[in-house]
Amino acid sequence: MSAAQSQPALYLSKVERRYPQGDSFLEVLRGADLAIWPGEIVALIAPSGTGKSTLLHLAGLLEKPDGGQVFVGSKPTASMNDQERTRVRREELGFVYQFHHLLPEFSALENVVIPQLIRGLSRTEAQDRGTQLLTFLGLGKRLDHRPGELSGGEQQRVAIARAVANAPRLLLADEPTGNLDPNTADRVFQTLVAIVRASKLAALIATHNMDLAARMDRRVTIRDGLIVQLP
């Protein structure tokens, strides 16, 4: 087992997060713990208002905890400055949202190439990897199509390829199939699982789709500010 696989890709230790609410504070997380390992897919099932978005923002280094620590790999991130957090997000985290957020004026391949160029890869390297990823996801004949020329499921597969293009340690997905019909959602989910397994990523996927959640490795929810394992 490599050093990277012998430690969690994401580890939340005693994480607290609260927000001002009038003269008091709303405590959303109260000492939450969570570890996600390389190659593991964890479903986050939580009703609105319980802290799902807060948890994803903390894991994605978009917010800082008020207490506790968020580790990405072995890196403690709570005291990082904005520049350091941006670097970790760019190099070690991938994001997939309910809406694909592709750049409409660029092709499928270009949408996957751009984040790699930002990281510093050469255009040739970025195009080769982008082509490999999109082909793996069944889009080898759609490389030059712009998002408006792709179906909803195809657009979301491009978004998945873009999210993993920089070989992140952790993939965070927020309702990645929420805008899709059941059959398309199932195909996109299979694509997501395939790329996670092949890349040995860790994945935290927020979903209200209980059928998809049941097919993941573990299921967790948020209760009284704590992360709780579900059967």
C-alpha positions as CSV (number, residue, x, y, z in Angstrom):
1,M,0.0,0.0,0.0
2,S,1.4,3.4,-1.0
3,A,1.7,6.2,1.6
4,A,-1.2,8.1,-0.1
5,Q,-3.5,5.1,0.3
6,S,-2.5,4.4,3.9
7,Q,-4.1,7.7,5.1
8,P,-7.6,9.2,4.5
9,A,-7.9,11.4,1.5
10,L,-10.2,13.6,3.6
11,Y,-10.3,13.7,7.4
12,L,-12.5,16.0,9.4
13,S,-11.5,16.0,13.1
14,K,-13.8,17.6,15.7
15,V,-14.9,20.2,13.2
16,E,-17.2,23.0,14.4
17,R,-19.0,25.6,12.3
18,R,-21.4,28.2,13.5
19,Y,-23.0,31.3,11.9
20,P,-24.2,34.5,13.5
21,Q,-27.9,34.6,14.0
22,G,-29.2,37.8,15.6
23,D,-27.7,38.0,19.1
24,S,-26.6,34.3,19.1
25,F,-25.0,31.7,16.9
26,L,-26.5,28.9,14.8
27,E,-24.3,25.8,15.5
28,V,-24.3,23.7,12.3
29,L,-21.5,21.3,13.1
30,R,-20.5,20.5,16.7
31,G,-17.4,18.4,16.7
32,A,-18.0,16.4,13.5
33,D,-15.7,13.6,12.4
34,L,-15.3,12.0,9.0
35,A,-12.7,10.0,7.2
36,I,-12.9,9.1,3.5
37,W,-10.2,6.7,2.1
38,P,-8.7,6.5,-1.4
39,G,-11.0,4.6,-3.7
40,E,-14.0,5.0,-1.4
41,I,-17.3,6.5,-2.4
42,V,-19.4,8.0,0.4
43,A,-23.0,9.2,0.0
44,L,-24.0,12.2,2.0
45,I,-27.7,12.1,2.6
46,A,-29.0,15.1,4.6
47,P,-32.2,17.1,4.5
48,S,-32.0,20.8,3.7
49,G,-30.9,22.9,6.7
50,T,-28.9,20.3,8.5
51,G,-25.5,21.4,7.2
52,K,-24.9,19.5,4.0
53,S,-23.7,22.5,2.1
54,T,-21.6,23.6,5.0
55,L,-19.9,20.2,5.2
56,L,-19.2,20.3,1.4
57,H,-17.8,23.8,1.7
58,L,-15.5,22.8,4.5
59,A,-14.3,19.7,2.7
60,G,-13.7,21.9,-0.4
61,L,-11.8,24.5,1.6
62,L,-14.4,27.1,0.6
63,E,-15.0,27.9,4.3
64,K,-12.8,27.6,7.4
65,P,-14.0,25.7,10.5
66,D,-14.5,27.6,13.7
67,G,-12.9,24.6,15.6
68,G,-11.3,21.3,14.8
69,Q,-9.2,20.5,11.7
70,V,-9.8,19.6,8.1
71,F,-7.0,17.4,6.6
72,V,-6.6,16.9,2.8
73,G,-4.3,13.9,2.8
74,S,-1.8,14.7,5.5
75,K,-2.2,18.5,5.1
76,P,-3.9,20.4,8.0
77,T,-5.8,23.2,6.2
78,A,-7.6,25.2,8.9
79,S,-4.8,27.7,9.3
80,M,-3.8,28.0,5.6
81,N,-4.0,31.4,4.0
82,D,-6.2,32.0,0.9
83,Q,-3.3,31.4,-1.5
84,E,-2.4,28.0,0.1
85,R,-6.1,26.9,0.1
86,T,-6.5,27.9,-3.5
87,R,-3.4,25.8,-4.4
88,V,-4.8,22.7,-2.6
89,R,-8.2,23.2,-4.2
90,R,-6.6,23.4,-7.7
91,E,-4.2,20.5,-7.2
92,E,-6.0,18.0,-4.9
93,L,-9.7,18.6,-5.1
94,G,-12.3,18.1,-7.9
95,F,-15.8,19.5,-7.9
96,V,-19.0,18.3,-9.7
97,Y,-22.2,20.3,-9.2
98,Q,-25.9,19.7,-10.0
99,F,-25.5,22.0,-13.1
100,H,-22.5,21.3,-15.2
101,H,-21.2,24.9,-15.4
102,L,-19.3,24.2,-18.6
103,L,-17.9,27.1,-20.6
104,P,-20.4,27.4,-23.5
105,E,-18.0,28.9,-26.0
106,F,-15.5,26.1,-25.7
107,S,-15.6,22.4,-26.9
108,A,-15.9,19.4,-24.6
109,L,-12.2,18.8,-24.9
110,E,-11.3,22.5,-24.3
111,N,-13.4,22.5,-21.2
112,V,-11.3,19.6,-19.8
113,V,-8.0,21.1,-21.1
114,I,-8.4,24.6,-19.5
115,P,-8.0,23.5,-15.8
116,Q,-4.9,21.5,-16.7
117,L,-3.3,24.6,-18.4
118,I,-4.1,26.6,-15.3
119,R,-2.2,24.1,-13.3
120,G,0.8,24.4,-15.6
121,L,0.6,21.4,-17.9
122,S,1.6,21.9,-21.5
123,R,-1.2,22.0,-24.1
124,T,-0.1,18.7,-25.6
125,E,-0.2,17.0,-22.3
126,A,-3.5,18.5,-21.4
127,Q,-5.1,17.6,-24.7
128,D,-3.8,14.0,-24.5
129,R,-5.2,13.5,-21.0
130,G,-8.4,15.2,-21.9
131,T,-8.9,13.0,-24.9
132,Q,-8.2,9.9,-22.8
133,L,-10.6,10.9,-20.1
134,L,-13.5,11.8,-22.5
135,T,-12.9,8.7,-24.5
136,F,-13.0,6.6,-21.2
137,L,-16.3,8.3,-20.4
138,G,-17.8,7.4,-23.8
139,L,-17.4,10.8,-25.4
140,G,-14.5,10.1,-27.8
141,K,-16.6,11.2,-30.8
142,R,-17.9,14.3,-29.1
143,L,-14.6,16.0,-28.3
144,D,-15.2,19.0,-30.6
145,H,-18.8,19.6,-29.7
146,R,-19.7,22.6,-27.6
147,P,-22.0,22.1,-24.5
148,G,-25.0,23.3,-26.4
149,E,-24.6,20.5,-28.8
150,L,-24.5,17.8,-26.1
151,S,-27.2,16.1,-24.2
152,G,-27.6,16.7,-20.4
153,G,-26.0,13.4,-19.6
154,E,-23.1,14.2,-22.0
155,Q,-22.6,17.6,-20.5
156,Q,-22.4,16.1,-17.0
157,R,-19.9,13.5,-18.1
158,V,-17.7,16.3,-19.5
159,A,-18.0,18.0,-16.1
160,I,-16.8,14.8,-14.4
161,A,-13.8,14.6,-16.8
162,R,-13.0,18.2,-16.0
163,A,-13.2,17.6,-12.3
164,V,-10.7,14.7,-12.4
165,A,-8.4,16.2,-15.1
166,N,-5.8,17.3,-12.6
167,A,-5.8,13.9,-10.9
168,P,-7.2,15.2,-7.6
169,R,-7.0,13.3,-4.3
170,L,-10.7,13.9,-3.5
171,L,-13.8,14.4,-5.6
172,L,-16.7,16.4,-4.1
173,A,-20.1,16.2,-5.9
174,D,-23.3,18.0,-5.0
175,E,-26.4,16.3,-6.5
176,P,-24.5,15.5,-9.7
177,T,-27.5,13.7,-11.2
178,G,-30.2,16.0,-9.8
179,N,-31.1,17.6,-13.1
180,L,-31.2,14.3,-15.1
181,D,-34.0,11.8,-15.8
182,P,-33.6,8.4,-14.0
183,N,-32.1,6.5,-16.9
184,T,-29.5,9.3,-17.7
185,A,-28.8,9.7,-14.0
186,D,-28.0,6.0,-13.7
187,R,-25.6,6.2,-16.7
188,V,-23.9,9.3,-15.3
189,F,-23.6,7.6,-11.9
190,Q,-22.0,4.5,-13.4
191,T,-19.5,6.9,-15.2
192,L,-18.7,8.6,-11.9
193,V,-18.1,5.3,-10.2
194,A,-15.9,4.0,-13.0
195,I,-13.7,7.0,-13.0
196,V,-13.4,7.0,-9.2
197,R,-12.5,3.3,-9.1
198,A,-10.0,3.6,-12.0
199,S,-8.3,6.7,-10.5
200,K,-8.3,5.5,-6.9
201,L,-9.9,8.8,-5.9
202,A,-12.0,9.3,-2.8
203,A,-15.4,10.7,-3.4
204,L,-18.0,12.4,-1.2
205,I,-21.3,12.6,-3.1
206,A,-24.3,14.6,-1.7
207,T,-27.5,13.1,-3.1
208,H,-31.2,12.7,-2.4
209,N,-31.4,9.7,-4.7
210,M,-31.7,6.8,-2.3
211,D,-31.2,4.2,-5.0
212,L,-27.9,5.7,-6.0
213,A,-26.8,6.2,-2.4
214,A,-27.4,2.5,-1.7
215,R,-24.9,1.6,-4.4
216,M,-22.1,3.6,-2.7
217,D,-19.6,2.2,-0.2
218,R,-21.0,4.0,2.8
219,R,-23.8,6.4,3.6
220,V,-23.6,9.2,6.2
221,T,-25.9,12.0,7.4
222,I,-25.8,15.0,9.7
223,R,-27.7,14.8,13.0
224,D,-27.4,17.4,15.8
225,G,-24.2,18.8,14.3
226,L,-22.5,15.4,14.1
227,I,-21.7,13.1,11.1
228,V,-23.5,9.8,11.6
229,Q,-23.0,6.6,9.7
230,L,-26.2,5.1,8.2
231,P,-26.9,1.4,7.8
